[in-house]
Amino acid sequence: MFGRLGAPEILILLAVVLLLFGAKRLPEMARSFGQSLRILKSETKAMREDDADASHTGAQAPTPTPALQHAHDDRHTVPEASEADNAHRH
């Protein structure tokens, strides 16, 4: 269905985009889109290099230390209300 876009369909899409966003915003949007793609490309390249380095050295993912596990568990607990808070709630 969408695999066969010809020149007329592309021109119609461009005209609709131009009407929706305006001529002033299109260069700004294209610039930010290009920056996002560059960042994505550099991050994926860095991840591939990290994976390649890890596979060559035989290193495994670090396991969290008990202190980090404890800190992680504390974030999910609900703190108990103090007596002052309880007095205001009643």
Secondary structure, DSSP 8 states (H G I E B T S, - for coil): --S---HHHHHHHHHHHHHHH-TTHHHHHHHHHHHHHHHHHHHHHHHHHHHHHHHHHT-------HHHHHHHHHHTS-----HHHHHHH-
